Amino acid sequence: MKLLDEEVKSILTKLLEGQEKLTIEVRKNSIKLESIEKKIDIIAEVQTAHKEQNVRGFQDISNSIKDKDSLISSVVKDTSKDVKDLKDKFDKVEKVTIQNTYDVAYLKATK
């Protein structure tokens, strides 16, 4: 009986030692999981910050493009108006020059 008690005691001791090792491994794994969760949270925060920064950057660029487009449109309109005014003035100068040419020819002919 004593031998059987020793065997049972030995088996129970091994079971307890195995359970302790398993508990230690579970604790280690829990600590590792917590560390991984913290790193994932940090990565998620960084990604969110980058996304927000990209959205702001895109909005700034978009606004800048709109402003430049508006400025370019205004300049093109002004330039177009100036060219039209210049063409009108050129037409007037051309008419006066033609009239002067006829007047000079007429004066030469009447001499």
C-alpha angles and dihedrals in degrees: 000000000000091000090051091050090051091050092049089047091049091049092048090048091052090047091051091047090049090048091050091051090048091049090051091049091048089052091049091049091047090052090048091049091050090051091049091048091052091050091049090050090051091049090049091051091049091048091050091049091049091049092051090046091050092049091051091046092049091049091050091050091046091051091047091051091049091050092048091046090052091048093048091049090051092049092048091051092049092046091048090051091048091050091050091049090048091050091051090050091046090052090052092048089048092052092048091047091050090048090049090050090053090046092051091048091049092049091050090049094051095052 
